[in-house]
Amino acid sequence: MTMKLKRAQRGVTLMELLTVIVVVAILASVAIPSYRRYLQRSQRADATTALLRLAATQEKHYLQYGAYVTNTSSITQPHNSGGLGLLANSDSGFYALTVASTTTGYSATATAVSGKGQYDDLTCRALSIDENGRRTSTSSTGADTSASCFR
């Protein structure tokens, strides 16, 4: 007597596979933009750290020389040459630093560098600080976004 044994087929049907792909795609479409916004907010700390370091160095320079550095080229010049001795970019390189003179002192600005991840941060494209510690920021369109960028 010969008996035929039927084997149970195991596997995933095409419909089950497509359902899983759709669910993963929906989750990714929600998670990836949310993660990108979180990353941009956290990387703004690179700009604020650089600006606060520049402001502290400006105050030190003012105490030593009686004047603030009021041009961008002086940021990278050594202390003994009357400069600040800092890098022209933030630590991670997401922002370029500039200094401009004002009627009462200076204004330092960290602007997102094109081609870096932070350049996609349209809300807080440029962050600034002045000699009084006033913090301001502007969006890619030039709108004032100080309330949302400095937390």
KOLSE-906409 format. One record per residue: residue number from 1; residue in one letter; x, y negated, z negated of N, C-alpha, C, O in turn. Coordinates in steps of 0.2 Angstrom, whole numbers, plus 5000, padded with zeros to 4 digits. Example, Ala and Ser with C-alpha at 12.3 -4.5 7.8 and 13.67 -1.06 7.14 Angstrom:
<nodes>
NODE   pos   code    n_u    n_v    n_w   ca_u   ca_v   ca_w    c_u    c_v    c_w    o_u    o_v    o_w
NODE     1      A   5066   5028   4961   5062   5022   4961   5066   5016   4961   5071   5017   4958
NODE     2      S   5064   5011   4965   5068   5005   4964   5064   5000   4961   5067   4994   4960
</nodes>
This chain:
<nodes>
NODE   pos   code    n_u    n_v    n_w   ca_u   ca_v   ca_w    c_u    c_v    c_w    o_u    o_v    o_w
NODE     1      M   5004   5006   5000   5000   5000   5000   5004   4994   5000   5008   4993   4996
NODE     2      T   5003   4990   5005   5007   4984   5005   5003   4978   5003   4997   4977   5005
NODE     3      M   5006   4974   4999   5002   4968   4996   5005   4962   4999   5011   4961   4998
NODE     4      K   5001   4957   5001   5004   4951   5003   5003   4946   4997   4997   4945   4995
NODE     5      L   5008   4943   4995   5008   4938   4990   5008   4931   4993   5012   4930   4998
NODE     6      K   5003   4927   4991   5003   4920   4994   5007   4916   4989   5006   4916   4983
NODE     7      R   5011   4912   4992   5015   4907   4988   5012   4901   4988   5009   4898   4993
NODE     8      A   5011   4898   4982   5008   4892   4981   5013   4886   4984   5019   4886   4982
NODE     9      Q   5010   4882   4988   5015   4877   4991   5015   4871   4986   5010   4869   4983
NODE    10      R   5021   4869   4985   5023   4863   4981   5025   4858   4985   5028   4859   4990
NODE    11      G   5024   4851   4983   5026   4846   4986   5021   4840   4985   5017   4840   4981
NODE    12      V   5023   4835   4989   5019   4829   4988   5016   4827   4995   5019   4828   5000
NODE    13      T   5009   4826   4995   5006   4824   5001   5008   4817   5003   5010   4813   5000
NODE    14      L   5007   4816   5010   5008   4809   5013   5004   4804   5009   5007   4798   5008
NODE    15      M   4998   4805   5007   4994   4800   5004   4997   4798   4997   4997   4793   4995
NODE    16      E   4999   4803   4993   5002   4802   4987   5008   4798   4988   5009   4794   4984
NODE    17      L   5012   4800   4992   5018   4796   4994   5017   4789   4995   5020   4784   4993
NODE    18      L   5012   4788   5000   5010   4781   5002   5008   4777   4996   5009   4771   4995
NODE    19      T   5004   4780   4992   5001   4777   4986   5007   4774   4981   5007   4769   4978
NODE    20      V   5012   4779   4980   5017   4777   4976   5021   4771   4979   5023   4766   4975
NODE    21      I   5022   4771   4985   5026   4766   4989   5022   4759   4988   5025   4754   4987
NODE    22      V   5015   4759   4989   5011   4753   4988   5012   4750   4981   5013   4744   4980
NODE    23      V   5011   4755   4976   5012   4753   4969   5019   4749   4968   5019   4744   4964
NODE    24      V   5024   4753   4970   5031   4750   4969   5032   4743   4972   5035   4739   4970
NODE    25      A   5029   4743   4978   5029   4736   4982   5026   4731   4978   5028   4725   4978
NODE    26      I   5020   4732   4976   5016   4727   4972   5020   4725   4966   5020   4719   4964
NODE    27      L   5023   4730   4962   5027   4728   4956   5033   4724   4958   5034   4719   4954
NODE    28      A   5036   4726   4963   5042   4722   4965   5040   4715   4968   5044   4710   4966
NODE    29      S   5034   4714   4971   5032   4707   4973   5031   4703   4967   5031   4697   4968
NODE    30      V   5029   4705   4962   5028   4701   4956   5034   4700   4952   5036   4695   4949
NODE    31      A   5038   4706   4951   5044   4705   4947   5050   4702   4950   5053   4698   4946
NODE    32      I   5051   4702   4956   5057   4699   4959   5057   4691   4958   5062   4688   4956
NODE    33      P   5051   4688   4961   5051   4681   4960   5051   4678   4953   5054   4673   4951
NODE    34      S   5048   4682   4948   5048   4680   4941   5055   4681   4938   5058   4676   4935
NODE    35      Y   5059   4686   4940   5066   4687   4938   5070   4681   4941   5075   4679   4938
NODE    36      R   5069   4679   4947   5073   4674   4950   5072   4667   4947   5077   4664   4946
NODE    37      R   5066   4666   4945   5065   4660   4941   5068   4660   4934   5071   4655   4932
NODE    38      Y   5068   4665   4931   5071   4666   4925   5079   4665   4925   5082   4662   4921
NODE    39      L   5082   4668   4931   5089   4667   4932   5091   4660   4933   5096   4658   4931
NODE    40      Q   5087   4656   4937   5088   4649   4938   5088   4645   4932   5092   4641   4931
NODE    41      R   5083   4647   4928   5082   4643   4922   5088   4644   4917   5091   4640   4914
NODE    42      S   5090   4650   4917   5096   4652   4913   5103   4649   4915   5107   4648   4912
NODE    43      Q   5103   4649   4922   5109   4646   4925   5110   4639   4925   5115   4636   4926
NODE    44      R   5104   4635   4923   5105   4628   4922   5109   4626   4916   5112   4621   4915
NODE    45      A   5110   4631   4911   5115   4630   4906   5122   4629   4908   5125   4625   4905
NODE    46      D   5123   4631   4914   5130   4630   4917   5131   4622   4918   5136   4619   4917
NODE    47      A   5125   4619   4921   5126   4612   4922   5126   4608   4915   5130   4603   4914
NODE    48      T   5121   4610   4911   5121   4606   4904   5127   4607   4900   5130   4602   4897
NODE    49      T   5130   4613   4900   5137   4614   4897   5142   4609   4900   5146   4606   4896
NODE    50      A   5143   4609   4907   5148   4605   4910   5146   4597   4909   5151   4594   4908
NODE    51      L   5140   4595   4909   5138   4588   4907   5140   4586   4900   5143   4581   4899
NODE    52      L   5139   4591   4895   5140   4589   4888   5148   4589   4887   5150   4585   4884
NODE    53      R   5151   4593   4891   5159   4593   4890   5161   4587   4893   5166   4584   4890
NODE    54      L   5159   4585   4899   5161   4579   4902   5159   4573   4898   5163   4568   4897
NODE    55      A   5153   4573   4895   5151   4567   4890   5156   4566   4884   5158   4561   4882
NODE    56      A   5158   4572   4881   5162   4572   4875   5169   4570   4877   5172   4566   4874
NODE    57      T   5171   4572   4883   5178   4570   4886   5178   4562   4887   5183   4559   4886
NODE    58      Q   5172   4560   4890   5172   4553   4891   5172   4549   4885   5176   4544   4885
NODE    59      E   5169   4551   4880   5170   4547   4873   5177   4547   4870   5179   4542   4868
NODE    60      K   5180   4553   4871   5187   4553   4869   5191   4549   4873   5196   4545   4871
NODE    61      H   5190   4548   4880   5194   4544   4884   5192   4537   4882   5197   4532   4882
NODE    62      Y   5186   4535   4880   5184   4528   4878   5188   4526   4872   5190   4521   4871
NODE    63      L   5188   4531   4867   5192   4529   4861   5199   4528   4862   5202   4524   4859
NODE    64      Q   5202   4532   4867   5209   4531   4868   5211   4525   4873   5216   4522   4871
NODE    65      Y   5207   4524   4878   5209   4519   4883   5204   4513   4883   5205   4508   4886
NODE    66      G   5199   4513   4879   5194   4507   4879   5189   4507   4885   5186   4501   4886
NODE    67      A   5189   4512   4889   5185   4511   4895   5183   4519   4897   5186   4523   4895
NODE    68      Y   5177   4519   4900   5175   4525   4903   5178   4527   4910   5180   4522   4913
NODE    69      V   5179   4533   4911   5180   4535   4918   5174   4534   4922   5169   4536   4921
NODE    70      T   5175   4530   4928   5169   4528   4932   5169   4530   4939   5165   4528   4943
NODE    71      N   5173   4535   4941   5173   4537   4947   5175   4545   4947   5178   4547   4943
NODE    72      T   5172   4548   4952   5173   4555   4953   5180   4558   4953   5181   4563   4950
NODE    73      S   5184   4554   4957   5191   4557   4957   5195   4557   4951   5200   4561   4950
NODE    74      S   5193   4553   4946   5196   4553   4939   5194   4559   4935   5197   4560   4930
NODE    75      I   5189   4563   4937   5187   4569   4933   5193   4574   4933   5194   4576   4927
NODE    76      T   5196   4575   4938   5201   4580   4938   5208   4578   4937   5213   4582   4936
NODE    77      Q   5209   4571   4937   5216   4569   4935   5218   4570   4928   5213   4571   4924
NODE    78      P   5224   4572   4927   5226   4573   4920   5225   4568   4915   5224   4562   4917
NODE    79      H   5225   4569   4908   5224   4564   4903   5229   4559   4903   5227   4553   4903
NODE    80      N   5235   4561   4904   5241   4556   4904   5240   4551   4910   5244   4546   4910
NODE    81      S   5236   4553   4915   5236   4548   4921   5229   4544   4921   5227   4541   4925
NODE    82      G   5226   4544   4915   5220   4540   4914   5213   4544   4916   5208   4541   4916
NODE    83      G   5214   4551   4918   5208   4555   4920   5206   4559   4914   5208   4558   4908
NODE    84      L   5201   4563   4916   5198   4567   4910   5201   4574   4910   5200   4577   4905
NODE    85      G   5204   4576   4915   5207   4583   4915   5202   4589   4915   5204   4594   4913
NODE    86      L   5197   4588   4919   5192   4593   4919   5191   4595   4926   5194   4593   4931
NODE    87      L   5188   4601   4927   5186   4604   4934   5181   4599   4937   5177   4596   4934
NODE    88      A   5181   4599   4944   5176   4596   4948   5170   4599   4948   5164   4597   4950
NODE    89      N   5170   4606   4946   5164   4610   4947   5162   4613   4940   5167   4613   4935
NODE    90      S   5156   4615   4938   5154   4618   4932   5158   4625   4932   5161   4627   4936
NODE    91      D   5158   4628   4926   5162   4634   4924   5160   4640   4929   5165   4643   4932
NODE    92      S   5154   4641   4931   5152   4646   4936   5152   4644   4943   5151   4648   4947
NODE    93      G   5153   4637   4944   5153   4635   4951   5147   4633   4954   5146   4632   4960
NODE    94      F   5141   4634   4950   5135   4632   4953   5133   4625   4954   5129   4623   4958
NODE    95      Y   5137   4621   4951   5136   4613   4951   5142   4610   4952   5147   4611   4949
NODE    96      A   5142   4604   4956   5147   4600   4957   5146   4593   4953   5141   4591   4952
NODE    97      L   5152   4591   4949   5151   4585   4945   5153   4579   4948   5158   4579   4952
NODE    98      T   5150   4574   4947   5151   4567   4949   5150   4562   4943   5146   4563   4939
NODE    99      V   5154   4557   4944   5153   4551   4939   5153   4545   4943   5156   4544   4948
NODE   100      A   5148   4540   4941   5147   4534   4944   5147   4529   4938   5145   4530   4933
NODE   101      S   5149   4523   4940   5149   4517   4935   5142   4514   4935   5138   4514   4940
NODE   102      T   5140   4512   4929   5134   4508   4928   5135   4502   4925   5141   4500   4924
NODE   103      T   5130   4498   4924   5132   4491   4921   5135   4491   4914   5138   4487   4912
NODE   104      T   5133   4497   4910   5135   4497   4903   5140   4503   4902   5143   4503   4897
NODE   105      G   5141   4507   4907   5146   4513   4906   5146   4517   4912   5149   4516   4917
NODE   106      Y   5143   4523   4911   5144   4528   4917   5138   4533   4917   5134   4533   4912
NODE   107      S   5137   4536   4922   5132   4541   4923   5135   4547   4926   5138   4547   4932
NODE   108      A   5135   4553   4923   5138   4559   4926   5132   4564   4928   5127   4564   4925
NODE   109      T   5133   4567   4934   5128   4571   4937   5131   4577   4939   5137   4578   4942
NODE   110      A   5127   4583   4938   5129   4589   4940   5124   4591   4946   5118   4592   4944
NODE   111      T   5126   4592   4952   5122   4593   4957   5123   4600   4960   5129   4603   4961
NODE   112      A   5118   4604   4961   5118   4611   4963   5122   4611   4970   5121   4607   4975
NODE   113      V   5127   4616   4970   5131   4617   4976   5127   4621   4982   5124   4626   4980
NODE   114      S   5127   4618   4988   5124   4622   4993   5127   4628   4994   5134   4629   4994
NODE   115      G   5123   4634   4995   5126   4640   4997   5127   4644   4990   5128   4650   4991
NODE   116      K   5126   4641   4985   5126   4645   4978   5119   4646   4976   5114   4643   4979
NODE   117      G   5118   4651   4972   5111   4653   4970   5107   4647   4967   5101   4647   4968
NODE   118      Q   5110   4643   4963   5106   4637   4960   5104   4632   4965   5099   4628   4963
NODE   119      Y   5106   4632   4971   5104   4627   4976   5096   4629   4978   5093   4624   4980
NODE   120      D   5094   4635   4977   5087   4637   4978   5083   4634   4972   5076   4635   4973
NODE   121      D   5085   4631   4967   5081   4629   4961   5079   4622   4963   5082   4617   4962
NODE   122      L   5073   4622   4967   5071   4615   4969   5068   4610   4964   5068   4604   4965
NODE   123      T   5067   4613   4958   5064   4609   4953   5069   4605   4949   5068   4599   4948
NODE   124      C   5075   4608   4948   5081   4604   4945   5087   4604   4949   5092   4608   4947
NODE   125      R   5087   4601   4954   5093   4601   4959   5099   4597   4956   5104   4599   4957
NODE   126      A   5097   4591   4953   5103   4587   4950   5101   4585   4943   5095   4583   4941
NODE   127      L   5106   4586   4938   5105   4585   4931   5110   4579   4929   5116   4580   4932
NODE   128      S   5108   4574   4925   5112   4569   4924   5112   4567   4916   5108   4569   4913
NODE   129      I   5118   4564   4914   5118   4561   4907   5122   4555   4908   5127   4554   4912
NODE   130      D   5120   4550   4903   5124   4544   4903   5128   4543   4897   5128   4547   4892
NODE   131      E   5131   4537   4896   5135   4535   4890   5131   4535   4884   5134   4536   4878
NODE   132      N   5124   4534   4884   5120   4535   4878   5117   4542   4877   5113   4542   4872
NODE   133      G   5119   4546   4881   5116   4553   4880   5109   4554   4883   5107   4560   4882
NODE   134      R   5107   4550   4887   5100   4550   4890   5101   4556   4896   5106   4555   4900
NODE   135      R   5097   4561   4895   5097   4566   4900   5091   4565   4905   5086   4564   4903
NODE   136      T   5093   4566   4912   5088   4565   4917   5089   4571   4922   5095   4573   4922
NODE   137      S   5084   4572   4926   5085   4577   4931   5080   4575   4937   5075   4572   4936
NODE   138      T   5082   4577   4943   5078   4576   4949   5077   4583   4953   5082   4587   4952
NODE   139      S   5072   4583   4956   5070   4589   4960   5074   4588   4967   5077   4583   4968
NODE   140      S   5073   4593   4972   5076   4592   4978   5072   4587   4982   5075   4584   4987
NODE   141      T   5067   4584   4980   5063   4579   4984   5065   4572   4980   5063   4567   4983
NODE   142      G   5068   4572   4975   5070   4566   4971   5065   4564   4966   5066   4559   4963
NODE   143      A   5060   4568   4964   5056   4567   4959   5059   4568   4952   5063   4572   4952
NODE   144      D   5057   4564   4947   5059   4565   4940   5056   4571   4937   5050   4572   4937
NODE   145      T   5061   4576   4935   5059   4582   4932   5062   4583   4926   5063   4589   4923
NODE   146      S   5064   4578   4922   5067   4578   4916   5064   4582   4911   5067   4586   4907
NODE   147      A   5057   4582   4910   5054   4585   4905   5054   4593   4906   5054   4596   4901
NODE   148      S   5055   4595   4912   5055   4602   4913   5062   4605   4913   5063   4611   4913
NODE   149      C   5067   4601   4915   5073   4604   4916   5078   4604   4910   5082   4608   4909
NODE   150      F   5077   4599   4905   5081   4599   4899   5076   4602   4893   5072   4598   4891
NODE   151      R   5077   4608   4891   5073   4610   4885   5077   4612   4880   5075   4614   4874
</nodes>
